[in-house]
Amino acid sequence: MEGLVTVLTKKTASERKVANRLSLKDKIVLVLMRIKTYFTLEVLAWIFNIGKGTASNTINEMLPILHAHFSQFITIPKEREAFGGWIPKAFGSNLRTYAVVSVDGFEQSIYVPSVKEIELTVFSGKKKYTTLTRLIAITLDCKCCFLSEAYPGSIADAMLISFTENKEFLKKFDEDEAILFDAGFIGVHNHCAGVKANLIVSKKPSAVEGEEEKEYENLIKSYRVRVENFIAKIRSFNGLSMQLREKSLQRAKEVNNYMVTVAVGIINKYWM
């Protein structure tokens, strides 16, 4: 905490616009408490003995600053050895180096105004409620190396790869490396023109035939469990597992982006 306070204290006065009687440390604790517990503004105001408006202003002030600080901990390791393990021969005879990343989608329920066009845009057919969704990539040493922006929940997982930022991430890996997906990404190859890496997609349980194929699928799952465990850690932050209620869809995307980045940065830096 002291190190974080020291770093953020160096921010210019123009970046810290809200002046109130909370110390910088109190502001950081208030915002982290909001993300972790998702306490209401009334409860946070009571805990810190401040007004509800001050609590709201503090969150609006500090979320972008914390986002900027923690985003530096979400990076692709420069050395392939940092990815943490050799690719099993079963993944393909041409794979010589490292099993690189497991990719999955992460969704959060959001409240949106009851405007039909907006509801149709963010309604998740899989989750059966309005959501924002994003891609997350985890290395074999259980670190997040990529976090996409938030997209409407109506977009299928495989389709998320077609967006430029996500495809450019996949293009960073070579033809002797592998990227693992679950069965929700069936058809992902149709959206990956120019991607050299081997895209390995799990089959649905009903499509698995024979002991050899079952063993192969279990092998993929043994690697992909890392991304599922990482998402479980993200969901331990109530601000990301409970419904996000904001006045507009744009603001919901903005706040979701801030909170996810802070949570992932904390997990990468301090949780491991």
N, C-alpha and C positions, 0 to 999 in steps of 0.2 A: 504493500500500500504506500509506504513512504517513497519508494522509487517512482511509482505512478504519479504521486502528488508532485514530486520534484520535476518530472517531465512536463506535466501539464501546467505547472506554475510558470514555465518558460513561455507559454503562449502569450501573445500580445494582448493588451487590454481590449483592443477592438474585437478579438476573438472571444472574449469573455464579457459580454455586454451587460448581463444582468447583475446588478449590484444589490446584494442583500446581506443580512447578518450571518448567513451560513459560511463557514470556512470552506476552502476548496475540498478538504478531506470530507466534510459533511456532504457537500454536493455530490462527490463521487459515490459515497456510501448510499445516498438517497437514490441515485439513478440505478446503481447495481441492485439495490433492494427492490426497486420497481421491476427490473428485468427478472430477478430471481423469484420473487414472491408474487408479483403483479398486484400488490396492494393498491387500493384505490387512492386517489389524490387526498381524500379526506383522512384516511388512515395515516398516510405519509406525513401530512401536515400536522396531525396530532403527535406522531412520534418525534418529529423534529421541532415541534412548538413554533410552527410558522403558519402562514395563511395558505389556503388552497391554491390561490393564484401564484404565490411564491413557489410552491411545490411544482406547479405546472411549468412556470417559467424556468425553473432550475432544470427540469427534465429536457425542455426544448433547447436550453443553452448547452447542456453537457452531453447529450446524446451524440451530436455530430463530432464533438471533440474526442469522446471515448471511441467512437467509430474509427476516426482517423488514427488513433493510437493503436488500437488492437488489430486493425487491418494489416499492419506490417508483419504480423505473426502468421498470416495465411499466404504461404508462398510455395512454389515448386522447388524442392531441393535441387541444387545445382549438380550434385554428384548422385549418379544413379544408385550407388551403394546405400544411400540414405533411405531408399524406398524399402529396404528391410528384408529382402529374401529372393531366392532364386525361383524362377518359373519352373513348375514341374514339367517333365517331358510330355506328360499327357496333354498339355495345352497345345502342343504342336511341335513338330520336329524342327521348324525353322525358328523357334524361340530360344535365343541363346543367352539372354541376359536376365533382366529382372521383371518379376510380376509388378507392374507399376501401380495402378490404382483401381479401386472399386468405386463405381459411380452409382448414385441413387438419387431419387427425388425426395424432397422434404417439403411438406405442406403445413400451412397454418390456417385454421378457420378464422375468417374475418366477418365483421358486421358491415354490410353495405346498405345504402339507402334502397328502398324497395322500388327501384327503377328497373323495368324489365330488361333493358339492354345491358345494364351493368350486371344484373344477376346472371344473365345468360353467359356473359363474358367470364365471370369468375366462378361459376358453379362447377364443382368437380363431380363428374359422373361416377368416379371411383369412391369418393368420400361421401357423396350425397349431401354436401352443403357447400357454401361459398368459401373459397380458399385462395390463397396465394401459394404458388409452388416455385421451387428453385432446385437446381442441381448442386450436388455436393460430391466432392471426390476425396477419397481417403487413401493414404499410402499404407503399406504393410506394417509400418511402425506406428500406425493409428494416429496419424496427424492429418488434418484437413489441408489440402494443397490447392483447392479451388472451391469457390463459392460463387455461383452465378447470381445475377440480379433476379428479382421476383417477377414471376409471370402469372397471368390469370390461371386459376385452377382448372379451367375447362380444357387446357392444352394437355394432350397425352404426353407421357414421359418420353417416348421415342421422338416425338416432334420437337421437344425442347432442344435436341441436339442440332436441329436445323438453324437455330439462331447463331449469328456470326460469332459472338463472344464464346459460345460453348464449343462450336466447331473449331475455332482457333486454338482453344485449350487442347483439344484432342490431337490437333496437328503437331503439337509440341513433342509427341512421342514417335519413336521410330518403328520400323516394320518388324524388328525383333523384340518388341515389347507388347504387353497385353493390357487391355482395359476390360474390367469385368462388370457385367450388368445383370440385373435380375430379369425375370420373365416379363415384367412390365415394359421392357425395352425391346420386345420382339418387333422386328422391322426397322431397328435403328440403322442398319447398314444402308437403307435407302436414303438416309439423310447425311451420309458421311463421305461425300465425294472429296477426294484429296487427303483423307485421313489414312496414314500409313500403318498405324498400330493395329494389332489383331484385336478385334472387338468380339469378346466372348460373352454370349448371352445365355443365361440359364433357361432351361425348358420348364414349362408348366409340369407339375407332378403327374398329371394325367397323360402327358406326352412322352414320359420316360419309359423306355422298354428295355428289359433285360438287365442282368446284374452288372454288366460292364458299364452300360450307360448310367445306371444308378450310382455306381461308384464314382464315375466322372462328375456327375452332378453334385454329389456330396463333397467332392474335392473343391469344386467351385464355391460351394456354400461355406466351406471351412475358411476360404479366403475372404469371401464377401461379408462374413459375420462382423468384420471390423467396421464396415460402414454402418451396419445396423446398430452396433453398440455405440458408435459415435452419435448417431441420430438420437438414441435413447438418452445420451448425456445432454444433448441440446434440449430435449423435451423435459429434462429435470428443471429447466428454467421455466417457471410458470408463465412468464410473459410470452413464451413461444409455444406453450402447449395449450393454453387457454385461448378463448376467442378474443381476437384483437378488435377493439371497437374504436373507430375513428370517424371523423365527420365526412371524409371523402376517400375514394379509392386511392387517389394519388398519395394522400397523407398516410393511409394504411401501408402502402408499399414502402414509403420512406421510413416509417417507424419500424416496420418489419425488417428492412435492410439494416438499419442501425442496430437493432437488438440482436439479430442473428450474428452479425459480424462481431459484436462485443462478446457474445456467448462463445462463439467458435474460437476467437482469439484467446479468451480465458482458458478454454479447454486445452488448446494447443500449447499455451505458455505455462500454465500452472497445474493443470489437472493430471498430466501424463506422469 
